Amino acid sequence: MSDTILEIDSLSAGYGDFIAVDKVSMTVEKGQIVSLIGLNGAGKTTLINTVAGLQKPDGGTVRFKGEDITSLSADKIVAKGLSLVPQGGRCFNRMSVQDNLLMGGFTKSARKKLKETLGHVYELFPDLADMKKRPAGALSGGQRQMVAIGRALMARPDCLIFDEISLGLSPAVIKDIYRRIIKINEEEKTSVILIEQDTRRALNASDSFYVMLKGRVVLSGKSSGIDSETLKKAYFGI
């Protein structure tokens, strides 16, 4: 049985005539943390949105746990076990923290263990348990990010994708969120994809990496021991 949980093969996507993702291929192994790094506009978010079913691809395939999910809708992809935490910790601001979390447990398999999973999320993020009746819009940016992560966990995913989770947050909050992501990976054996501009932070947390530039993967490998000069040249295209 293959250890590959997610396989992206020659995936392309864009907006009209603009090609944002150009024949990108990458793999994620079970229980692995993979960082996807690159400048703003490199195509990282478009790639992941396409993988998650939020955007239709122009070519290529996505296989998850051996199954072709390229043409599936976002809700069906979540039901398969692949969840996305979008940029900015998007929440339903007028809804309570707990109702935001419960929105993540809509899949048939997740509903069976809704109470158990909610308890687990509150163990991981104790602050949310104390604020569960508060509207999400009254929370800080870091707290909303935790709600977004908790909501994704409610679907009991096998693979979690985090899109620029550190954007706009203080260093202390970022450090705390990364600590919890690593805990999720280690305790649940959940595969993780980290989309980041902060290369050092992403590499320190991940097993392997991919660098994107102008819609293409220009460098990949093991995160440990990567030559900083080689990384810099790939990142900036110099």
N, C-alpha and C positions, 0 to 999 in steps of 0.2 A: 504493500500500500504506500502511495506517495506521501511524503511529508510536506508537499506544497499545498497550502490552503488557498492562495490567490495567485492566479497566473494571468498577466496582461500581455497580450500578443499583438504587436503592430497596431496598437490602438491610435486612431486619429479622430480629432474633433475640432470644430471651429465655429465661427460666427459668420455666416454668409461666405464671402470669398476669403476671409481671414482664417488661416490655419493656426490654431492655438496649441494643438497637440499633434505632433507629426510622427506617426508610426512608432509609438513608445512601447517598449516591452520591459516588464519587470516581474519578479516573483517574490512572494512572501511565504516563508515556511511556517509551519504550526509552532506557536509559542514564541515566535521571533518578533523583535522590535526593529522596524525598518524606518530610516529617516529619508524623507524626500525633500531635498533642499534646493534653493535657487533664488535668484533675484525676483522682485516683484515683476509680474508679467511673463515669467518663464513658462507658464502653462500648468503649474502644479495644481491649482484649484480646479481648472477645467478638466484635467486628467481625472482627479478624484471624483468630481461631480458626475463625470461620465461613467466611471466605475460604479458609483452608487445609484445610478439610474435617474439622476436629475437632469442629465443632458444626453441627447441621442448621439451615438458615435457616427462618424462618417466612414469608418472602416476598422477592421481588426476585431478581436474577440477578448472577452473577459470570462475566465473560468474560476468558479469558487467552489471549493471542495469537490473538484472534478466535474462540476456541472457548468454548462454554458449559460451564463446569466446576462449576456450582452444585450438582449432585447427585452429584459424584464423591467417592470416599473419599479420605482423606488421602494414602495411598500412591500412588494414581493421579495425584493433583495434583502430588506431588513428581516423579513420572515425567514429567509435562508440562513441568517446569522451574521450579516455584514451591516454594521451601523456606522454612521458618520456624525461626528461632533463638529458642526459648522463654525466658521469664523464668528467671533464676537459673542459667543455664548447666547445665541438667540433663544428667547423664552417667550411664553405667552404672558405679557406683563400684568394683565389684569387678573390672571388666574393665580391661585395659591401655589406655593412651592410644591406641595404634595400633589396637587392636580396636574402640575407640569410634569412631575415624575411619572404619574400614572398614565399620562398620554403615551409614554414610551413602551408601555406593556400591552399594546393592542394586539399583538400576534397571538394566534391560538395557543402555541406552546408556552409563551410568556404568561398568558392569563392563568394558566394552571398553577403557577407558582408566584403569583403577583405579590402576596403578602410576604412571602419568604424573601423575594428579591428586593422589595421595598425596605425590609429590615436590614438587608445586607448593604444597601446604598446608604442608609442612615448610619450604619457602623463605619463605613468608609468616609462619610462626610457628616460627622456629628453636628456641625453647625447647622446643617439643613434640617435636622430633626428638631432643633430648637426654634427654627423659623418656618416650620412646615405650613402654618396657617397664614403666613404673610404673603402679600402679592409679590410675585417675582420682580415686578417693576421697581419695588422699593429696595431691592438688594444692590450691593456693590457689584462692580464688574467681575471681580474674582468670584463672588458668590454665585452670580448668574452663570459663570463658566462651570462651576461645580454642579449647578442644576442641570445644565446641558449635558455634562458627562454622566450624571446620574440617570437622566432620561434615556440616554443611549444604552446604559447598562440594564435598564428595565427590560429591554428586549432579549436579554441573556445572549449577547453576541459571541461568536467565535473569533471575530476580527473587528477591531475598533480603529476608525480613522479619525485623527485629530487634525483639523485644518487651522493652522496658525493660532494655537491656543494661548500663546504668550502675548499676542497682539494687544497693546495698550494697558497691560497689567504691570504692577510693580515687581521688582526682582524677588521680593520675599514671597509674593503670591505665586509667581511663576515657579519658584523652587518648590513650594508646597504642592502645587498641582502636578509637577513632574514626579515628585515623590510618590504621589498616589497612583499615577499612571504606571510607574514601575511596580508598585504593589499589586495592582490589578493584573499586570502581566505575569508576575511571579506566582501569585496565589491562585489565579483562575486559569493560568496558561493561555490567556487570551492573546492572540496575535495583534500587533499594534503597528499602525503606520503614522508617523509623525511628519506633518508638513511644516517646515520651518524656514525662516530666513536666518535665524541664529544658528550657524553651522556648528559651533563648538558645543553648544548645549545639546543639540540634536545628536551629534556624534557620540557624546559622552553617555547618552541614554540608550543608544541603539546598537544592534548587532551588525547591521549592514546599512549601506546608504546608496542613494541614487542622486546625482546632480542633474537638474534640468536647466537648459539654456535655450531660449527661443523655440520652445516647443519640443525639444529633443533631449534624450538622455545623453549626456556627454561624458559622464564618468560614473562608475559604480564599483563597489567592493566592500570589504570588511571595514567596519568603523574604527577598529583599533589599529593604530600604527599608520594611518593614512598620512602621507607627506603633506604638510601644510602648503607648500609652494605648488604642488600638483593640484591640490584642492582649490587654491586661489585662482589658478589659471583656468580651471574648468568653470568655476563659479562666475568669473567675470568675462570669460571668453578671450583671454589674452595669451 
